[in-house]
Amino acid sequence: MEVEMSSLPKTWILDLDGTIVKHNGYKIDGKDSLLPGAKKLLSQIGGDDCVIFVTSREKQYQKITEEFLREEGIEFSHIIYEAPYGERILINDAKPSGLPMAYAFNTKRDVAEDLSVVINPDL
C-alpha cells in the first residue's frame, strides 16, 4: 500500500506487539523478535518525526523492551505501557488547507505490512 504524505514532521503512533515484533514473543520465546518487514517500515520514519509505541505490556517488561529496541537500532520518543486491550482511537483535526492530519491502518497480526510512504512536498 502506498500513502502520499506531506513533508511536515510527523507523529507515528505504532502498536508494538504483532505490528513491529512477534506478538507475545517476549513471553512465549523469552525474547522479542522483529517481524520481517518491520525495519523497512520503520526506515521510512524521518529523523525529525516523533515515534510513540503503544503496548499492553506491563511496565515490568519496560527494561527488556527498550533494550531490545535500542539493540535493533529502533529509535522512539515514548512508549506507553499497560494500554487497554481494546481498540485504539485516533482523533485529530484537518488543516485549513484540507491536508488530512490522521491516518489509521489495520494490519494482520505478526505481519509487518508493506506500507510505503511517499513524501509530496506540494502537500
Backbone as JSON, one array per atom type, in Angstrom:
{
  "sequence": "MEVEMSSLPKTWILDLDGTIVKHNGYKIDGKDSLLPGAKKLLSQIGGDDCVIFVTSREKQYQKITEEFLREEGIEFSHIIYEAPYGERILINDAKPSGLPMAYAFNTKRDVAEDLSVVINPDL",
  "N": [[0.84, -1.16, 0.0], [0.55, 2.2, -0.83], [1.05, 5.43, 0.46], [0.52, 8.84, 0.23], [2.08, 11.59, 1.68], [2.62, 14.71, 3.42], [5.6, 16.82, 3.63], [5.96, 17.63, 6.18], [7.1, 17.33, 9.63], [6.26, 14.35, 11.37], [4.05, 12.55, 13.63], [4.27, 9.37, 14.7], [2.29, 6.76, 15.7], [2.49, 3.72, 16.91], [1.49, 0.4, 17.31], [3.07, -2.13, 19.21], [3.42, -5.03, 19.74], [2.85, -7.66, 17.53], [2.82, -5.99, 15.42], [5.27, -4.67, 15.03], [7.05, -6.29, 16.44], [7.1, -9.86, 17.13], [4.0, -11.04, 18.27], [3.56, -11.26, 21.67], [6.0, -12.55, 21.84], [8.07, -12.07, 23.63], [7.13, -13.27, 25.89], [6.45, -15.91, 25.14], [8.73, -16.91, 23.71], [10.69, -15.98, 25.32], [12.06, -13.79, 24.54], [12.11, -10.87, 22.44], [11.39, -10.58, 18.91], [11.99, -9.12, 15.79], [9.53, -8.49, 13.32], [9.48, -9.71, 9.94], [10.03, -7.23, 7.57], [9.55, -5.14, 9.28], [11.73, -3.44, 9.83], [11.99, -2.17, 7.37], [9.58, -0.76, 7.23], [9.93, 0.96, 9.46], [12.13, 2.36, 8.61], [11.21, 4.36, 7.03], [10.55, 6.44, 8.59], [11.11, 9.74, 9.43], [13.96, 11.65, 10.64], [13.21, 13.88, 12.15], [10.79, 13.17, 13.08], [8.33, 12.1, 15.49], [8.14, 9.21, 17.42], [5.91, 7.04, 18.81], [5.35, 4.26, 20.67], [2.77, 1.99, 21.45], [1.63, -0.25, 23.83], [0.24, -3.16, 25.39], [1.77, -4.35, 27.23], [2.97, -5.05, 30.5], [4.5, -2.78, 32.82], [6.66, -3.98, 34.01], [8.1, -5.16, 32.03], [9.44, -3.19, 30.77], [12.25, -2.54, 30.76], [13.52, -4.73, 29.35], [12.17, -4.52, 26.95], [12.82, -1.95, 25.94], [15.61, -2.15, 25.82], [15.86, -4.13, 23.86], [14.75, -2.8, 21.59], [16.6, -0.69, 21.3], [18.97, -2.15, 20.83], [18.34, -3.13, 18.34], [18.47, -0.86, 16.89], [16.28, 0.79, 16.74], [14.7, 3.74, 16.96], [12.86, 5.73, 19.28], [10.43, 7.94, 20.7], [8.66, 7.84, 22.84], [7.16, 5.31, 24.92], [4.13, 3.88, 25.56], [3.0, 2.01, 28.1], [0.98, -0.72, 29.36], [-1.47, -0.26, 28.1], [-4.98, -0.45, 27.42], [-6.56, -3.5, 26.18], [-8.38, -3.17, 24.17], [-9.81, -1.38, 21.32], [-7.87, 1.12, 19.62], [-8.02, 4.51, 19.31], [-7.74, 7.26, 17.21], [-8.02, 10.67, 17.01], [-8.04, 13.63, 15.24], [-7.7, 17.02, 14.07], [-8.23, 18.37, 10.77], [-6.01, 20.25, 8.68], [-6.58, 23.72, 7.77], [-6.06, 23.94, 5.06], [-6.95, 21.61, 4.06], [-5.41, 19.4, 4.27], [-5.21, 16.12, 5.36], [-4.85, 15.08, 8.72], [-4.64, 12.77, 10.13], [-4.11, 9.3, 9.97], [-4.98, 5.88, 9.72], [-4.17, 2.49, 9.97], [-5.0, -0.85, 9.76], [-3.45, -3.85, 10.39], [-2.56, -7.28, 9.63], [-2.04, -9.52, 12.31], [1.26, -10.11, 13.42], [2.4, -9.65, 10.94], [4.32, -7.54, 9.24], [3.11, -5.13, 7.47], [3.43, -4.12, 4.03], [3.91, -1.06, 3.78], [4.19, 1.9, 2.1], [5.47, 5.06, 2.31], [5.13, 7.99, 0.64], [6.62, 11.01, 0.15], [5.25, 14.08, -0.52], [6.14, 17.14, -1.45], [4.46, 19.18, -2.14], [2.19, 19.07, -0.7]],
  "CA": [[0.0, 0.0, 0.0], [1.32, 3.43, -0.91], [0.34, 6.57, 1.02], [1.19, 10.11, -0.04], [2.01, 12.47, 2.82], [3.37, 15.97, 3.31], [6.98, 16.8, 4.11], [5.97, 18.1, 7.57], [7.44, 16.3, 10.62], [5.09, 13.54, 11.71], [3.98, 11.75, 14.85], [3.92, 7.99, 14.39], [1.79, 6.02, 16.86], [2.57, 2.34, 16.44], [1.36, -0.73, 18.22], [4.35, -2.84, 19.24], [3.27, -6.48, 19.59], [2.06, -8.09, 16.38], [2.97, -4.99, 14.36], [6.72, -4.48, 14.86], [7.66, -7.51, 16.98], [6.2, -11.01, 17.24], [3.04, -10.87, 19.34], [3.86, -12.0, 22.9], [7.25, -13.3, 21.72], [8.84, -11.88, 24.86], [6.61, -14.23, 26.88], [6.47, -17.26, 24.59], [10.1, -17.3, 23.36], [11.61, -15.41, 26.3], [12.71, -12.62, 23.96], [11.42, -10.28, 21.29], [11.99, -10.73, 17.59], [11.37, -8.22, 14.82], [8.81, -9.11, 12.22], [10.03, -9.39, 8.63], [9.43, -6.02, 7.01], [9.43, -4.08, 10.29], [12.82, -2.48, 9.62], [11.66, -1.4, 6.17], [8.54, 0.18, 7.63], [10.49, 1.95, 10.37], [13.13, 3.16, 7.91], [10.52, 5.47, 6.38], [10.29, 7.47, 9.59], [12.13, 10.79, 9.35], [14.71, 11.98, 11.85], [12.51, 14.9, 12.93], [9.5, 12.64, 13.46], [8.12, 11.58, 16.85], [7.68, 7.83, 17.38], [5.29, 6.61, 20.06], [4.86, 2.89, 20.66], [1.71, 1.7, 22.41], [1.61, -1.67, 24.11], [-0.46, -3.62, 26.59], [2.76, -4.97, 28.13], [3.09, -4.48, 31.84], [5.72, -1.98, 32.99], [7.77, -4.83, 34.44], [8.85, -5.54, 30.83], [9.97, -1.96, 30.17], [13.69, -2.6, 30.56], [13.89, -5.64, 28.26], [11.58, -3.99, 25.71], [13.6, -0.81, 25.46], [16.94, -2.66, 25.46], [15.72, -4.81, 22.57], [14.58, -1.8, 20.54], [17.88, 0.02, 21.11], [19.9, -3.1, 20.19], [17.92, -3.25, 16.93], [18.62, 0.44, 16.25], [14.97, 1.39, 16.57], [14.57, 4.94, 17.78], [11.5, 6.06, 19.67], [10.32, 9.09, 21.59], [7.92, 7.41, 24.03], [6.43, 4.05, 24.88], [3.02, 3.84, 26.51], [2.8, 0.65, 28.58], [-0.26, -1.07, 30.06], [-2.65, 0.25, 27.4], [-6.05, -1.45, 27.37], [-6.51, -4.45, 25.06], [-9.4, -2.83, 23.17], [-9.49, -0.54, 20.17], [-7.08, 2.35, 19.78], [-8.76, 5.5, 18.53], [-7.0, 8.49, 16.96], [-8.88, 11.75, 16.52], [-7.24, 14.82, 15.0], [-8.35, 17.96, 13.16], [-7.56, 18.59, 9.48], [-5.51, 21.61, 8.48], [-7.5, 24.52, 6.94], [-5.76, 23.7, 3.64], [-7.57, 20.35, 3.68], [-4.47, 18.29, 4.49], [-5.63, 15.24, 6.45], [-3.84, 15.04, 9.78], [-4.68, 11.47, 10.81], [-4.23, 8.11, 9.16], [-5.03, 4.66, 10.53], [-4.0, 1.28, 9.17], [-5.11, -2.1, 10.49], [-2.64, -4.87, 9.73], [-2.7, -8.63, 10.16], [-1.11, -9.77, 13.42], [2.56, -10.71, 13.12], [2.78, -9.39, 9.55], [4.65, -6.13, 9.03], [2.57, -4.83, 6.14], [4.28, -3.34, 3.13], [3.38, 0.3, 3.7], [5.18, 2.79, 1.5], [5.14, 6.46, 2.49], [5.71, 8.84, -0.39], [6.57, 12.41, 0.58], [4.88, 15.04, -1.58], [6.44, 18.48, -0.9], [3.4, 20.12, -2.5], [1.06, 18.95, 0.23]],
  "C": [[0.89, 1.24, 0.0], [0.47, 4.6, -0.42], [1.17, 7.82, 0.77], [0.97, 11.04, 1.15], [2.86, 13.72, 2.58], [4.8, 15.79, 3.81], [7.08, 17.33, 5.54], [6.45, 16.99, 8.51], [6.16, 15.62, 11.1], [5.19, 12.94, 13.11], [3.47, 10.38, 14.44], [3.48, 7.32, 15.68], [1.64, 4.58, 16.39], [2.32, 1.37, 17.57], [2.69, -1.49, 18.15], [4.18, -4.32, 18.92], [2.35, -6.83, 18.43], [2.17, -7.15, 15.21], [4.44, -4.8, 14.01], [7.48, -5.72, 15.33], [6.61, -8.61, 17.06], [5.31, -10.84, 18.46], [3.34, -11.83, 20.49], [5.13, -12.85, 22.81], [8.1, -13.21, 22.97], [8.38, -12.83, 25.95], [6.79, -15.66, 26.39], [7.91, -17.75, 24.36], [11.13, -16.79, 24.36], [12.37, -14.2, 25.77], [11.87, -12.11, 22.8], [12.13, -10.65, 20.01], [11.22, -9.8, 16.64], [10.63, -9.02, 13.76], [9.51, -8.78, 10.91], [9.29, -8.16, 8.07], [9.34, -4.87, 7.99], [10.51, -3.02, 10.09], [12.54, -1.59, 8.42], [10.6, -0.35, 6.5], [9.12, 1.31, 8.47], [11.51, 2.85, 9.68], [12.52, 4.37, 7.2], [10.23, 6.63, 7.33], [11.45, 8.47, 9.58], [12.77, 11.09, 10.68], [14.06, 13.03, 12.73], [11.15, 14.41, 13.42], [9.51, 12.15, 14.91], [7.55, 10.17, 16.72], [7.17, 7.43, 18.76], [4.81, 5.17, 19.88], [3.81, 2.76, 21.75], [1.69, 0.19, 22.58], [0.8, -1.98, 25.36], [0.49, -4.29, 27.58], [2.77, -4.26, 29.48], [4.43, -3.76, 31.94], [6.9, -2.81, 33.45], [8.62, -5.27, 33.26], [9.5, -4.34, 30.15], [11.45, -2.07, 29.84], [14.05, -3.5, 29.38], [13.34, -5.16, 26.92], [12.45, -2.9, 25.12], [15.02, -1.21, 25.1], [16.89, -3.33, 24.1], [15.61, -3.79, 21.44], [15.88, -1.06, 20.26], [18.91, -0.88, 20.42], [19.61, -3.24, 18.7], [18.04, -1.92, 16.18], [17.31, 1.15, 15.99], [14.83, 2.56, 17.53], [13.11, 5.21, 18.09], [11.54, 7.23, 20.63], [9.68, 8.7, 22.92], [7.38, 6.01, 23.81], [5.35, 4.14, 25.96], [2.78, 2.37, 26.85], [1.42, 0.52, 29.22], [-1.5, -0.42, 29.43], [-3.72, -0.84, 27.41], [-5.95, -2.32, 26.12], [-7.47, -4.09, 23.93], [-8.88, -1.94, 22.06], [-8.64, 0.66, 20.57], [-7.67, 3.37, 18.82], [-7.93, 6.77, 18.43], [-7.96, 9.51, 16.38], [-8.0, 12.99, 16.4], [-8.0, 15.73, 14.03], [-7.54, 18.08, 11.87], [-7.07, 20.03, 9.41], [-6.52, 22.39, 7.62], [-7.28, 24.32, 5.44], [-6.45, 22.43, 3.13], [-6.66, 19.15, 3.87], [-4.98, 17.41, 5.63], [-4.51, 15.09, 7.47], [-3.85, 13.73, 10.57], [-4.85, 10.36, 9.78], [-4.3, 6.93, 10.12], [-4.96, 3.46, 9.59], [-4.13, 0.08, 10.09], [-4.36, -3.16, 9.71], [-2.95, -6.24, 10.33], [-1.66, -8.82, 11.26], [0.11, -10.54, 12.92], [2.97, -10.63, 11.65], [3.05, -7.9, 9.43], [4.25, -5.8, 7.61], [3.54, -3.98, 5.34], [3.62, -1.98, 2.9], [4.49, 1.19, 3.16], [4.68, 4.22, 1.63], [5.89, 7.26, 1.45], [5.53, 10.28, 0.05], [6.3, 13.3, -0.63], [5.11, 16.44, -1.01], [5.37, 19.51, -1.24], [2.19, 20.04, -1.59], [1.24, 19.84, 1.42]]
}
